[in-house]
Amino acid sequence: MKTLLVLFTLLGFGPLLGADRDFVLSNQTGRSFEAVYISASDDKDWDGNLLTRGGALAAGGKLKVQFDKKSDAARWDINIVDDEGLTVKFDGVDLTNVETITLKDVNGKITAVVE
């Protein structure tokens, strides 16, 4: 089972931990996402939806993702699920010094711009 070493807060809530893998996930699609999973690429299974208590990452919304300082994986997988069941997975993302990952809908395909 994947060990989820990610802490999260909605943008603007809670202090920044300062880890070099923390980032903001920005939803610039027309979709609302009901699940966001992030786990080390070398783990087999997903664990722990970051959107708890029925929360959603609405169109135009942002989510601050913060990592435990002990997390040391080089690559991470990101899996998002929209409110209609569409699942989009981004494999092997290097989150070192990433500030923002922006989700966009390009001709009906969800893409991620890593900055």
Residue frames as a rotation matrix with the C-alpha (Angstrom) as fourth column:
MET 1
0.583 0.812 0.000 0.00
0.812 -0.583 0.000 0.00
0.000 0.000 -1.000 0.00
LYS 2
-0.035 -0.593 0.804 1.32
0.471 -0.720 -0.510 3.45
0.882 0.361 0.304 -0.82
THR 3
-0.103 -0.061 -0.993 2.43
0.957 -0.279 -0.082 5.45
-0.272 -0.958 0.087 2.13
LEU 4
0.421 0.351 0.836 0.92
0.611 -0.791 0.025 8.87
0.670 0.501 -0.547 1.78
LEU 5
-0.216 -0.604 -0.767 3.25
0.948 -0.319 -0.016 11.45
-0.235 -0.731 0.641 3.23
VAL 6
-0.641 0.065 0.765 1.29
0.397 -0.825 0.403 14.44
0.657 0.561 0.503 2.07
LEU 7
-0.382 0.557 -0.737 -0.34
0.687 -0.362 -0.630 17.04
-0.618 -0.747 -0.245 4.25
PHE 8
-0.549 0.207 0.810 -2.70
0.667 -0.475 0.573 19.52
0.504 0.855 0.123 2.68
THR 9
-0.345 0.562 -0.752 -4.60
0.475 -0.586 -0.656 22.70
-0.809 -0.584 -0.065 3.32
LEU 10
0.578 0.524 0.625 -6.76
0.815 -0.342 -0.467 24.81
-0.031 0.780 -0.625 1.12
LEU 11
-0.286 -0.731 0.619 -4.80
0.730 -0.584 -0.353 27.71
0.620 0.351 0.701 -0.28
GLY 12
-0.146 0.146 0.978 -4.56
-0.292 -0.951 0.098 30.44
0.945 -0.271 0.182 2.31
PHE 13
0.804 0.433 0.407 -5.07
-0.518 0.176 0.837 28.22
0.290 -0.884 0.366 5.34
GLY 14
0.896 -0.443 0.039 -2.27
0.326 0.713 0.621 26.92
-0.303 -0.543 0.783 7.52
PRO 15
0.435 -0.819 -0.373 1.44
-0.583 -0.573 0.577 27.64
-0.686 -0.034 -0.727 7.55
LEU 16
0.697 -0.340 -0.631 3.81
-0.508 0.387 -0.770 26.56
0.506 0.857 0.097 4.82
LEU 17
0.920 -0.372 0.126 6.12
0.170 0.667 0.726 23.77
-0.354 -0.646 0.676 5.88
GLY 18
0.458 -0.779 -0.428 8.93
-0.754 -0.595 0.278 24.90
-0.471 0.195 -0.860 3.62
ALA 19
0.058 -0.426 0.903 9.61
0.232 0.885 0.403 21.49
-0.971 0.186 0.150 2.10
ASP 20
-0.610 -0.409 -0.679 10.92
-0.476 -0.495 0.727 21.75
-0.634 0.766 0.107 -1.45
ARG 21
-0.922 0.334 0.197 8.11
0.377 0.656 0.653 19.51
0.089 0.676 -0.731 -2.79
ASP 22
-0.243 0.868 -0.433 5.18
0.496 -0.272 -0.825 21.64
-0.833 -0.415 -0.365 -1.60
PHE 23
-0.976 -0.036 0.213 3.09
0.207 -0.448 0.870 23.09
0.064 0.893 0.445 -4.42
VAL 24
-0.347 0.909 -0.229 -0.28
-0.466 -0.380 -0.799 24.57
-0.814 -0.171 0.555 -5.35
LEU 25
-0.750 0.264 0.607 -2.58
0.607 0.640 0.471 22.49
-0.264 0.721 -0.640 -7.54
SER 26
-0.564 0.506 -0.653 -4.61
-0.426 -0.855 -0.295 24.93
-0.707 0.112 0.698 -9.64
ASN 27
-0.348 0.553 0.757 -7.72
0.692 0.697 -0.191 23.74
-0.633 0.457 -0.625 -11.49
GLN 28
-0.502 0.136 -0.854 -8.10
-0.477 -0.867 0.143 25.82
-0.721 0.479 0.500 -14.65
THR 29
-0.939 0.333 0.085 -10.44
0.282 0.607 0.743 23.32
0.195 0.722 -0.664 -16.29
GLY 30
-0.407 0.880 0.246 -14.20
-0.716 -0.475 0.512 23.53
0.567 0.032 0.823 -16.49
ARG 31
0.148 0.404 -0.903 -14.45
0.134 0.896 0.423 20.43
0.980 -0.184 0.078 -14.32
SER 32
0.373 -0.025 0.927 -14.82
-0.902 -0.244 0.357 19.85
0.217 -0.970 -0.114 -10.60
PHE 33
-0.250 -0.547 -0.799 -12.57
-0.249 0.833 -0.493 17.17
0.936 0.076 -0.345 -9.10
GLU 34
0.703 0.605 0.374 -13.75
-0.544 0.119 0.831 15.06
0.458 -0.787 0.412 -6.17
ALA 35
0.877 -0.471 0.092 -10.50
0.279 0.655 0.702 13.15
-0.391 -0.591 0.706 -5.56
VAL 36
0.571 -0.819 -0.061 -6.80
-0.612 -0.375 -0.696 13.98
0.547 0.435 -0.715 -5.66
TYR 37
0.933 -0.344 0.102 -4.23
0.203 0.740 0.641 11.30
-0.297 -0.578 0.761 -4.85
ILE 38
0.527 -0.845 -0.089 -0.46
-0.670 -0.349 -0.656 11.79
0.523 0.406 -0.749 -4.70
SER 39
0.872 -0.281 0.401 1.95
-0.097 0.703 0.705 8.96
-0.480 -0.654 0.585 -3.95
ALA 40
-0.091 -0.985 -0.150 5.58
-0.645 -0.057 0.762 8.11
-0.759 0.166 -0.629 -4.56
SER 41
0.255 0.192 -0.948 6.03
-0.955 0.205 -0.216 6.57
0.153 0.960 0.236 -8.01
ASP 42
-0.621 -0.590 -0.516 7.73
-0.516 0.803 -0.298 3.47
0.590 0.081 -0.803 -6.60
ASP 43
-0.665 0.500 0.554 4.68
-0.414 0.370 -0.832 2.60
-0.621 -0.783 -0.039 -4.45
LYS 44
-0.941 0.266 0.208 2.14
0.337 0.701 0.629 0.12
0.022 0.662 -0.749 -5.84
ASP 45
-0.135 0.989 -0.061 -1.18
0.958 0.146 0.247 1.36
0.253 -0.026 -0.967 -4.48
TRP 46
-0.352 0.162 0.922 -2.97
-0.043 -0.987 0.156 4.67
0.935 0.015 0.355 -3.99
ASP 47
-0.219 0.312 -0.924 -3.88
0.951 0.282 -0.130 5.76
0.220 -0.907 -0.359 -0.51
GLY 48
-0.231 0.157 -0.960 -5.75
0.736 -0.617 -0.278 8.73
-0.636 -0.771 0.027 0.88
ASN 49
0.207 0.415 0.886 -7.86
0.838 -0.543 0.058 11.20
0.505 0.731 -0.460 -1.06
LEU 50
-0.803 -0.581 -0.136 -6.54
0.576 -0.695 -0.431 14.69
0.156 -0.424 0.892 -0.27
LEU 51
-0.601 0.688 0.406 -10.06
-0.492 -0.719 0.490 16.10
0.630 0.095 0.771 -0.62
THR 52
-0.878 0.205 -0.431 -11.64
0.440 0.698 -0.565 14.97
0.185 -0.687 -0.703 2.62
ARG 53
-0.577 0.719 -0.389 -15.10
0.337 -0.224 -0.914 15.42
-0.744 -0.658 -0.113 4.08
GLY 54
0.299 0.775 0.556 -16.80
0.819 0.091 -0.567 15.60
-0.490 0.625 -0.608 0.72
GLY 55
0.149 -0.327 -0.933 -14.61
-0.159 -0.940 0.303 18.45
-0.976 0.103 -0.192 -0.45
ALA 56
0.651 0.044 0.758 -13.97
0.714 0.305 -0.631 19.21
-0.259 0.951 0.167 -4.09
LEU 57
-0.524 -0.751 -0.402 -11.42
0.346 -0.619 0.706 21.04
-0.778 0.231 0.584 -6.18
ALA 58
0.503 0.864 0.007 -13.86
0.428 -0.242 -0.870 23.20
-0.751 0.441 -0.492 -8.12
ALA 59
0.286 -0.322 0.902 -13.19
0.899 -0.234 -0.369 24.78
0.331 0.917 0.223 -11.52
GLY 60
0.379 -0.252 0.890 -10.95
-0.045 -0.966 -0.254 27.77
0.924 0.056 -0.377 -10.83
GLY 61
0.966 0.065 0.250 -10.06
-0.251 0.007 0.968 26.42
0.061 -0.998 0.024 -7.38
LYS 62
0.058 -0.993 -0.103 -6.67
-0.541 0.055 -0.839 25.82
0.839 0.104 -0.534 -5.80
LEU 63
0.976 0.132 -0.174 -5.31
0.053 0.632 0.773 23.27
0.212 -0.764 0.610 -3.34
LYS 64
0.232 -0.927 0.296 -2.09
-0.921 -0.307 -0.238 23.73
0.311 -0.218 -0.925 -1.35
VAL 65
0.872 -0.051 -0.486 -0.27
0.097 0.993 0.069 20.39
0.479 -0.107 0.871 -1.14
GLN 66
0.302 -0.774 0.557 2.32
-0.918 -0.392 -0.048 20.10
0.256 -0.497 -0.829 1.61
PHE 67
0.414 -0.276 -0.867 4.67
-0.015 0.951 -0.310 17.20
0.910 0.141 0.390 2.17
ASP 68
0.970 -0.237 -0.046 6.00
0.096 0.204 0.974 15.77
-0.221 -0.950 0.221 5.38
LYS 69
0.509 -0.839 -0.191 9.66
-0.854 -0.520 0.012 16.74
-0.110 0.157 -0.982 5.64
LYS 70
-0.111 -0.539 0.835 10.54
-0.389 0.797 0.463 13.01
-0.915 -0.273 -0.298 5.78
SER 71
0.794 0.448 0.411 9.22
0.178 0.475 -0.862 12.40
-0.581 0.758 0.297 2.26
ASP 72
-0.020 -0.939 -0.344 12.21
-0.427 -0.303 0.852 11.75
-0.904 0.164 -0.395 0.03
ALA 73
0.267 0.157 0.951 10.92
0.662 0.688 -0.299 10.08
-0.701 0.709 0.080 -3.13
ALA 74
-0.756 -0.618 -0.217 12.39
0.221 -0.553 0.804 11.45
-0.616 0.559 0.554 -6.33
ARG 75
-0.870 0.484 -0.097 9.24
-0.225 -0.214 0.950 11.03
0.439 0.848 0.296 -8.45
TRP 76
-0.689 0.712 0.136 5.56
-0.125 0.068 -0.990 11.22
-0.714 -0.699 0.042 -7.63
ASP 77
-0.776 0.560 0.289 2.35
0.519 0.307 0.798 10.07
0.358 0.769 -0.529 -9.31
ILE 78
-0.785 0.594 -0.173 -0.74
-0.383 -0.686 -0.619 12.28
-0.487 -0.420 0.766 -9.28
ASN 79
-0.766 0.630 0.126 -4.20
0.581 0.596 0.554 10.87
0.274 0.497 -0.823 -9.86
ILE 80
-0.817 0.557 -0.149 -7.28
-0.416 -0.748 -0.517 13.09
-0.400 -0.361 0.843 -10.11
VAL 81
-0.682 0.694 0.229 -10.92
0.731 0.637 0.246 12.06
0.025 0.335 -0.942 -10.49
ASP 82
-0.882 0.395 0.258 -13.65
-0.333 -0.909 0.251 14.44
0.334 0.135 0.933 -11.59
ASP 83
-0.557 0.728 0.400 -17.25
-0.570 0.015 -0.821 14.48
-0.604 -0.686 0.407 -10.43
GLU 84
0.472 0.703 -0.532 -18.31
-0.876 0.307 -0.371 12.45
-0.098 0.641 0.761 -13.50
GLY 85
0.798 -0.171 0.578 -15.78
-0.028 0.947 0.319 9.65
-0.602 -0.271 0.751 -12.89
LEU 86
0.808 -0.589 0.001 -13.09
-0.028 -0.039 -0.999 10.74
0.589 0.807 -0.048 -15.36
THR 87
0.763 -0.641 -0.084 -9.69
0.258 0.183 0.949 9.65
-0.593 -0.745 0.305 -14.02
VAL 88
0.790 -0.603 0.114 -6.48
-0.143 -0.362 -0.921 11.36
0.597 0.711 -0.372 -15.12
LYS 89
0.810 -0.573 -0.126 -3.06
0.395 0.374 0.839 10.17
-0.434 -0.729 0.529 -13.98
PHE 90
0.705 -0.709 0.017 0.29
-0.516 -0.530 -0.673 11.91
0.486 0.466 -0.739 -14.28
ASP 91
0.903 -0.377 -0.207 3.21
0.429 0.823 0.372 9.52
0.030 -0.425 0.905 -13.69
GLY 92
0.193 -0.980 -0.057 6.73
0.981 0.193 -0.001 10.23
0.012 -0.056 0.998 -12.50
VAL 93
0.706 0.110 0.700 6.39
0.221 -0.973 -0.070 13.94
0.673 0.204 -0.711 -11.76
ASP 94
-0.350 -0.850 -0.394 9.52
0.832 -0.089 -0.548 15.51
0.430 -0.520 0.738 -10.25
LEU 95
0.677 0.734 0.058 8.10
0.590 -0.587 0.555 17.83
0.441 -0.341 -0.830 -7.59
THR 96
-0.059 -0.779 -0.624 11.44
0.936 -0.261 0.237 19.25
-0.347 -0.570 0.745 -6.51
ASN 97
-0.748 -0.301 -0.592 11.15
0.269 -0.952 0.144 23.04
-0.607 -0.051 0.793 -6.43
VAL 98
-0.558 0.674 0.484 7.77
0.603 -0.072 0.795 23.03
0.571 0.735 -0.366 -8.18
GLU 99
-0.968 0.245 -0.057 5.59
-0.147 -0.738 -0.659 25.94
-0.203 -0.629 0.750 -7.15
THR 100
-0.089 0.984 -0.152 2.42
-0.712 -0.169 -0.681 25.31
-0.697 0.047 0.716 -9.15
ILE 101
-0.918 0.042 0.395 0.83
0.302 0.719 0.626 22.55
-0.258 0.694 -0.673 -11.16
THR 102
-0.427 0.774 -0.467 -1.98
-0.673 -0.617 -0.408 23.94
-0.604 0.140 0.784 -13.30
LEU 103
-0.494 0.398 0.773 -4.61
0.538 0.838 -0.087 21.58
-0.683 0.373 -0.629 -14.67
LYS 104
-0.466 0.331 -0.821 -5.95
-0.671 -0.736 0.085 22.65
-0.576 0.590 0.565 -18.07
ASP 105
0.274 0.595 0.756 -8.42
0.314 0.687 -0.655 21.26
-0.909 0.416 0.001 -20.56
VAL 106
-0.449 -0.484 -0.751 -6.76
-0.612 -0.446 0.653 21.25
-0.651 0.753 -0.096 -23.99
ASN 107
-0.397 0.389 -0.831 -9.15
-0.832 0.230 0.505 20.08
0.388 0.892 0.232 -26.69
GLY 108
0.609 0.780 -0.143 -10.97
-0.608 0.575 0.548 17.78
0.510 -0.247 0.824 -24.25
LYS 109
0.358 -0.572 -0.738 -7.78
0.532 0.774 -0.343 16.35
0.768 -0.270 0.581 -22.70
ILE 110
0.998 -0.041 0.046 -6.73
-0.060 -0.514 0.856 17.24
-0.012 -0.857 -0.515 -19.16
THR 111
0.293 -0.955 0.037 -3.10
0.450 0.104 -0.887 18.36
0.843 0.277 0.461 -19.09
ALA 112
0.800 -0.137 -0.584 -0.80
0.533 -0.283 0.797 19.54
-0.275 -0.949 -0.154 -16.31
VAL 113
0.482 -0.675 0.559 1.56
0.097 -0.593 -0.800 22.49
0.871 0.439 -0.220 -16.61
VAL 114
0.607 -0.377 -0.700 4.35
0.794 0.258 0.550 22.20
-0.027 -0.890 0.456 -14.04
GLU 115
0.482 -0.427 0.765 6.01
0.048 -0.859 -0.510 25.45
0.875 0.283 -0.393 -13.00
